[in-house]
Amino acid sequence: MSLLHDEADIGADMDKGHKIMTGKRDQGFTLIELLIVVAIISIIAAIAVPNLLRARMSANETSALASLKVVNSSEVAYSASCGNNGYAISFVTLATPAPTMGFISADLGVAAPIKSGYNFVLAAGAGAMPGPADCNAVETQTGYYASARPTGYGTTGSKSYATNAANTVYQQWADISIAEPFGLPAIPIG
């Protein structure tokens, strides 16, 4: 048979609807090939997932630190404009509108806020005394204490943070709230 005759036979077979097998590849992937692909995807996931979890935990810690700095700024503004030189000892008080608006955002303006994987607490500071009533007739204190503790230590965060009327934020690598007066093992960070 000549080459032209073979091509004519192939064309005739195709016209009749016959599928011509050109090799094993037309049958699909082998089990080994699929297992290799699954193994490669598993390895990539095993490398990427821990990095993503660490990045999320770092973002949560940064958010908690920033939130405590906002608490410090809010307490200073509250004390100067509404607190008659006293400090609020609850997030609800800081969120309550003075003549125009509250001093803290709504995400922290609840009794026991949870934000970005951290529990926040605001209370009277160590040695604080009752102060004058604020512009909303709520009693103030001469000092405050605010803390942020991870809701899931090692999962949502690995550091606890705290601050007070001295406006310095402290951190500690532990699953406990930092107690006043601040000192080791808590370290000042700003």
N, C-alpha and C positions, 0 to 999 in steps of 0.2 A: 504494500500500500504506500501510496505517496503521501506526502505531507498535505497536499491539497485535498486528497480523498478523506483523510482523517478529520480535517476541519469541516468538511461537508457533512460527515457523519455526526459530528458534535452539534452542528447547527440544526440538523434534522432531529436529533434527540431533544434539543432545547425547545424546538417548535412543538414537539409532542408533549411537553410539560414534564419531562424527566429532569431530575436534578442530578447534576454530575458532581460526584465527590472529588474534590481537588486535593484533599488531605485531611489529616486528623484534626486540624485546627477548626474546621467547620463544625465540629461537634460541641464546642464550648470549652470552658476551663476545666482542668483536671482538679481533683480533690487536693492534691499537693499544692497546686498553684493557689487555690483559695485559702488553704491553711497558711501559706507563706504571707499572703496579703493580710490575713487576720493577725498574724504574729507581728508584722510590721506596724500595723495600726495600734496594736496593744502596747508595743514598745514606745511608740510616740506618745500615747496617752499616759503611760506610766511616767514618762519624763515631764510632760506638760502639766498634768493635774496638780502635783505638789507645788510647782512654781505658781500656778494660778491661785492656790489656796494661801500660799505665803503672801502673794500680792494683795489678796483680799484682806488678810489679817493686818498687813501694814497699812492699808487704806483705812480700815476701821480704827486703828490706833491713832493715825493722823487726824481723823475726824473727831475722836474723843478729845485729843489734845486741843484742837481748834475750838471745840465746844466749850471746854473749860476756860479758854482765853476769852471767849464771848461772854461767859458768865462773869468773869472778872470785869470786863468792860461794862456790862449791863449793871452790875452792882455799883460801880463808880458813878455811872449816869443816874441810877436810881437814887443813890445816897445824896447826890448833889441837887437833883431837881425835885424829887418827890419824897425821899426818905428822911428829910430833916437831919441829915448826917448819920442816919442809921442805915442798916442793911436789911434786905429781905432775907427771910430764912426758908422760903419755899419758892419753887419754880412758878407756881400759880400766882403768887404775889408779884413776881417779876413780869409775868405775862399780862397781869391785869392792867387795862388801860389807865394811865394817869389822865390828865386833862385831854390828851390827844391820842396816845398809843402806848402799848406795852413796851417793856425794855428788852424783851427776849422773844425769839421766834416761837411760833406755835408748836414746832416739833419738840421743843424743850419745855413748853409752857403747861405741862400737866404735872400731876402730883408725883408720879414716879416714872420719869421718862426713860425710854429705852431707844437708843439711837445708834445705828451702825454697829450693832452687836455689843453695846455697852449699856450698863445700868448707871443712871446718874442719881446722885443724892445731893440735896442742899439743906443745910441745917445751921443752927447757931454754932459759931466757932468756940473753941476751947476758951473758957474764961469770959465769954461774952456776957454782957449784962443787957437787960431790957432797955430799949431806947424809946424815943418819942414815937407817937403815931405818925404814919405817913400821910400823904395827900388823899388816900382812900380810907383813912381811919383804921389802918392795920398796924399793929404793934411791930416795931423794928427791933433789931439787936445791934450791939456795938461791934459785932464781928460775925463773920459767916465762914462756913466750911462747905466746900463742894468736892465731890469725888466722882470718879468714873471707874467702873470695874467691869471686866469682860463678862458677858453672859455665859460664855463657854470658854473657860481658860484653855489656851492652846488651840482653840478653834476659831473664835472670833477675835481674840487678842491675847497677848502674853504679858501685858504691862497693865498695872493699875495706876491711876493718876489722881492727884488731889491738889487743891489750892485753898487759899483763905484770903482774908482781907489784906494781907501783905502783897497780893497780886503775883506771887511766884507759884508756878506749877511744879509739882514734884512727881516723879515716876518711881515705880518699884516693880521689879520683875517677880511678881507673886500674885497669887489668887486671893489676896486679902485687901481690904480697904486700908489706905495709908492713914495712920492715926496722927492727931496733933499732940504735942508739938512735933513738927516735922524734923526728921534727922535720919541718920543711917538706919536701915539700908535704903531709904528713899533718898533720891538725889534731885536737886533742883535742875530744871531744864529750861526755865524761862518764864 
